[in-house]
Amino acid sequence: MKVTIDGQSVEVAPGTTILQAARMIGGESVPPAMCYYSKLKGSGGKCRCCLVEVSKGSEADPRPMPKLVASCVTGCMDGMEVNSKNSDRVTEARKSVTEFLLINHPLDCPVCDQAGECDLQNLSFEHGKSQTRYIEEKRTFEPEDIGPNIQLHMNRCILCQRCVQVADQLTDNRVHGVMDRGDHANISTCISKAIDNEFSGNMIDVCPVGALTDKTFRFKSRVWFNKPYNAHRECTTCCGKTTVWMFGNEIQRVTGRKDEYHEVEEFICNSCRFDHKKVEDWVIEGPKVFEKDSVINQNNYTREMEQVVIETEEHILKGRTIDRKKISMSDIDYTEKIDGNLINDKK
């Protein structure tokens, strides 16, 4: 089937969604996604960030769809034409969705461990507003201890439910989920049980905001001060392929390897994530490459850095050599001339 998104056409297989087709094209046409996760079955359709405009339904039925559709759960049709980046209607809708997501989200970026790799930060940077119309009190939740390695900040949660799907699809004994309804809905454990299974740490990797963070890395460092390296080890539980985040010769945290859409390529076990923080535990493969606009990429060491040369006009530096000398030095030549005039000429 042939699908056109923002004027760019691509051939896709039946069953492909609009979001998947956009990712095949790449670039700015790819809609943002806060709840969709290609590695998790049944994800998508909750955050509404990926709304697009279908200007032509298909070759068989060329009528446009009257409403914006969620690209992550809408299948492609042969001859379909979609407007994503180049639609003012879509842009306004994404701004509204971003405003809605930020209604209850606290301004924790200065202290949040997710800062620098937060999808909500990226979304608000592109579609957010500097002002808010919300005057009511934000919803807040009491802190809850859900395990020895994971810190839950429910105030930051946007209810994407990725963590719930991870536990459903990777483990046999999920003990947490969405509790209550409406504006009281929250992620919590049933009867205050602790989350303790071998793949629970993957909840941290799939969380698009700072609602679930690594206790072993909490408040240690900003991610842009770390240098990430791809590494692996022999592990009987998982693939053992990870990204280790180093500060000097110290491994401060271990995460799964993520692709350009911030999705984990292969899930890793808790042993690799939390228990192996020594350099000798890992075989370092090489530096991890990040997208150009990532804040982590500002600390990039994989590219050649050109020496910065500041061209200063000569007249700015006139007399600078003489000015740096101490007046008390006996070797100053007071008869030295600048532009034909004596320095100590009193005329």
C-alpha positions as a printed Julia matrix, in Angstrom:
347×3 Matrix{Float64}:
   0.0     0.0    0.0
   1.09    3.55  -0.71
   0.68    6.21   1.99
   1.59    9.89   1.7
   2.49   11.88   4.83
   3.29   15.59   4.49
   3.88   15.09   0.78
   6.29   12.17   1.23
   5.17    8.74   0.03
   6.11    5.35   1.41
   5.13    1.75   0.69
   3.8    -0.05   3.75
   2.45   -3.51   4.52
  -1.21   -4.07   5.44
  -1.8    -3.5    9.14
   0.75   -0.71   9.42
  -0.4     2.28  11.46
   0.05    5.9   10.38
   2.62    6.44  13.15
   4.66    3.44  12.02
   4.54    4.71   8.42
   5.68    8.15   9.58
   8.62    6.58  11.4
   9.57    4.8    8.19
   9.78    8.22   6.51
  11.47    9.88   9.49
  12.19   13.54  10.04
   9.79   16.13  11.39
   6.74   14.32  10.01
   6.92   11.77  12.84
   4.18   12.6   15.4
   5.17   12.73  19.08
   4.07    9.77  21.2
   3.86    9.58  24.98
   1.92    6.33  25.44
   2.69    4.3   22.3
   5.58    1.85  22.59
   6.35   -0.42  19.66
   7.77   -3.15  21.93
   4.56   -3.36  24.0
   1.42   -4.95  22.61
  -1.75   -2.93  23.0
   0.0     0.35  23.75
  -1.2     3.64  22.29
  -4.44    5.59  22.04
  -4.28    7.18  25.49
  -2.27   10.42  25.39
  -3.58   11.84  22.05
  -0.24   13.52  21.35
   0.09   11.82  17.95
  -3.05   13.33  16.39
  -2.89   13.79  12.6
  -5.21   14.99   9.88
  -6.3    12.52   7.18
  -7.05   14.64   4.11
  -7.74   11.62   1.91
  -9.06    8.34   3.28
  -8.0     6.03   0.45
  -8.19    5.54  -3.28
 -11.49    3.69  -2.86
 -12.95    6.38  -0.61
 -11.1     9.69  -1.04
 -13.25   11.58   1.48
 -11.24   13.17   4.31
 -11.8    12.05   7.87
 -13.82   14.76   9.66
 -11.89   14.56  12.93
  -8.23   14.29  13.8
  -7.19   10.7   14.47
  -4.61    9.12  16.76
  -1.92    7.96  14.36
  -0.66    5.21  16.7
  -3.89    3.2   16.49
  -5.18    4.19  13.03
  -4.31    1.79  10.23
  -3.12    2.9    6.81
  -5.2     2.52   3.65
  -3.95    2.4    0.09
  -3.75    5.94  -1.29
  -4.22    7.59   2.1
  -2.91   11.15   2.45
  -2.02   12.49   5.9
  -1.04   15.91   7.19
   1.14   15.95  10.27
   3.75   18.67  10.58
   2.33   20.91   7.84
  -1.2    21.17   9.29
  -2.16   24.17  11.45
  -5.11   22.18  12.75
  -2.8    19.42  14.0
  -0.39   21.93  15.54
  -3.17   23.58  17.54
  -4.45   20.19  18.68
  -1.0    19.15  19.9
  -0.64   22.44  21.76
  -3.97   21.77  23.48
  -2.97   18.21  24.4
   0.35   19.47  25.77
  -1.46   22.08  27.85
  -3.75   19.37  29.2
  -0.85   17.08  30.14
   0.86   19.94  31.98
  -2.23   20.89  34.02
  -1.3    18.65  36.94
   2.36   18.13  36.16
   4.59   19.88  38.74
   7.52   22.08  37.76
  10.06   19.54  38.98
  12.48   19.78  36.06
  15.22   21.46  38.16
  15.25   18.49  40.57
  13.9    15.66  38.41
  16.28   12.85  37.4
  14.46   12.55  34.07
  15.46   16.06  33.0
  17.45   15.99  29.79
  15.83   12.81  28.46
  12.17   13.54  29.2
   9.66   13.18  26.38
   7.3    15.62  28.08
  10.07   18.23  28.18
  10.61   17.77  24.45
   6.87   17.98  23.8
   6.42   21.14  25.88
   9.49   22.73  24.3
   7.93   22.38  20.85
   4.22   22.77  21.6
   4.0    24.18  25.13
   2.98   27.65  26.22
   4.78   29.92  28.66
   1.51   30.7   30.45
  -1.25   28.6   31.95
  -5.0    29.14  32.11
  -5.46   26.59  34.88
  -6.24   28.29  38.2
  -7.5    25.3   40.16
  -5.34   23.38  42.59
  -3.16   20.66  41.07
  -3.86   17.11  42.12
  -1.28   15.68  44.5
  -0.56   12.24  45.92
   1.2    11.04  49.03
   4.63    9.44  48.46
   4.5     5.66  48.29
   7.31    3.15  48.58
   6.85    0.55  45.85
  10.16   -1.28  46.14
  13.85   -1.11  46.98
  15.05    0.11  43.57
  12.24    2.21  42.06
  10.99    5.58  43.27
   7.39    6.48  42.38
   6.52   10.18  41.92
   2.81    9.94  41.21
   2.45   13.73  40.94
   4.46   13.6   37.69
   2.57   10.67  36.14
   0.55   11.23  32.94
  -1.12    7.78  33.08
   0.36    6.47  29.84
   0.18    2.96  31.4
   3.43    1.81  29.81
   4.72    0.53  33.17
   1.56   -1.53  33.64
   1.96   -3.12  30.22
   5.62   -3.91  30.9
   4.65   -5.78  34.05
   1.81   -7.55  32.23
   3.93   -8.71  29.32
   7.29   -9.41  30.97
   6.26  -10.88  34.33
   3.69  -13.3   35.7
   2.91  -11.53  38.95
   2.02   -7.9   38.32
   1.09   -6.18  41.57
   0.49   -2.62  40.38
  -1.91   -0.89  38.03
  -4.27    2.06  37.63
  -6.3     2.65  40.76
  -9.46    4.81  41.1
 -11.13    6.76  38.31
 -11.23   10.15  36.66
  -8.97   12.82  38.13
  -8.3    10.48  41.09
  -6.75    7.81  38.84
  -3.21    6.9   39.83
  -0.56    4.23  39.48
  -0.24    2.23  42.68
   0.37   -1.25  44.06
  -2.41   -3.44  45.31
  -2.59   -3.46  49.13
   0.77   -1.63  49.32
   2.78   -4.54  47.96
   6.35   -3.95  46.85
   7.23   -4.38  43.19
   9.86   -7.09  43.26
  10.41   -9.09  40.1
  13.44   -9.65  37.9
  12.33   -7.25  35.12
  10.69   -4.51  37.18
  13.5    -2.05  36.38
  12.24   -1.8   32.8
   9.38    0.31  34.16
  11.97    3.07  34.6
  13.11    2.84  30.98
   9.61    2.97  29.45
   8.34    5.83  31.63
   8.28    8.96  29.4
   8.39   11.35  32.38
  10.0    11.32  35.83
   7.25    9.35  37.57
   9.44    6.25  37.94
  13.12    6.8   38.67
  16.13    4.73  39.67
  16.82    4.93  43.4
  20.46    3.91  42.88
  20.97    6.93  40.59
  18.64    9.39  42.31
  20.12   12.9   42.68
  23.61   11.64  41.79
  24.15   13.58  38.58
  22.5    15.18  35.59
  22.44   12.92  32.55
  24.31   15.44  30.42
  27.28   15.23  32.8
  27.51   11.47  32.18
  29.03    9.81  29.15
  27.01    6.81  27.91
  28.72    3.75  26.46
  27.22    0.63  24.93
  28.34   -2.39  26.93
  27.49   -6.04  27.41
  28.1    -8.92  29.78
  27.29  -12.61  29.95
  23.87  -12.85  31.59
  21.69  -15.93  31.92
  18.5   -13.93  32.54
  18.5   -11.33  29.76
  20.43  -10.31  26.66
  23.05   -8.47  28.74
  23.24   -5.62  26.21
  23.01   -2.28  27.98
  24.1     1.34  28.07
  26.35    2.26  31.0
  26.43    5.91  32.08
  29.86    6.89  33.34
  31.18    9.86  35.25
  34.94    9.56  35.02
  35.74    5.93  35.81
  32.55    5.38  37.78
  29.41    3.73  36.38
  26.55    5.72  37.89
  23.65    3.89  36.26
  22.81    1.17  33.75
  19.88    1.32  31.31
  18.59   -0.6   28.33
  19.74    0.48  24.9
  17.26    2.87  23.31
  16.6     3.74  19.69
  15.99    7.16  18.17
  12.4     7.15  19.47
  13.59    6.49  23.04
  12.3     2.92  23.0
  14.29    0.09  24.54
  15.67   -2.3   21.94
  15.83   -5.26  24.34
  14.63   -5.38  27.94
  17.23   -6.13  30.61
  17.05   -7.77  34.03
  17.42   -6.11  37.44
  20.73   -7.82  38.06
  22.34   -6.07  35.1
  20.64   -2.78  35.94
  21.17   -2.48  39.69
  23.82   -4.97  40.83
  26.68   -4.5   38.37
  28.11   -0.99  38.71
  31.81   -1.83  38.38
  33.69   -1.21  35.13
  35.25   -4.68  35.24
  31.75   -6.2   35.15
  31.24   -5.0   31.59
  32.76   -5.23  28.14
  32.68   -1.64  26.87
  31.85   -1.58  23.16
  32.07    2.15  22.48
  30.28    5.5   22.89
  26.55    5.65  22.31
  25.38    7.93  19.52
  22.51   10.35  20.24
  20.32   12.42  17.98
  21.68   15.83  17.06
  19.22   17.89  19.11
  19.48   15.86  22.31
  20.69   17.73  25.39
  22.94   14.76  26.09
  24.51   15.27  22.69
  25.89   18.61  23.9
  28.37   16.51  25.87
  29.23   14.58  22.73
  32.68   13.08  22.48
  32.15   10.98  19.35
  32.68   13.82  16.88
  35.77   15.84  16.12
  35.68   19.22  17.79
  37.24   22.07  15.87
  39.38   24.54  17.75
  37.6    27.83  18.27
  39.61   30.82  17.03
  38.37   34.29  17.91
  39.51   36.85  15.42
  40.1    40.07  17.38
  40.76   43.32  15.63
  44.19   44.75  16.23
  43.12   48.13  17.62
  41.33   46.41  20.54
  44.64   45.01  21.8
  46.71   48.19  21.4
  48.74   48.89  24.51
  47.69   45.58  26.08
  51.27   44.29  26.45
  52.35   47.46  28.23
  49.24   47.52  30.42
  50.03   44.06  31.74
  53.39   45.19  33.12
  53.6    46.44  36.64
  54.33   50.13  36.84
  57.0    49.48  39.49
  59.13   47.44  37.1
  62.35   49.21  36.26
  62.61   47.74  32.76
  59.61   49.6   31.37
  60.64   51.77  28.49
  58.79   55.02  29.12
  59.98   56.33  25.78
  58.08   53.61  23.92
  55.83   55.01  21.26
  52.31   54.0   20.22
  51.11   55.36  16.9
  54.08   57.78  16.93
  53.28   59.27  20.35
  55.36   58.8   23.49
  53.57   56.89  26.27
  54.72   59.38  28.9
  54.47   62.42  26.7
  52.94   65.21  28.84
  52.51   67.66  26.01
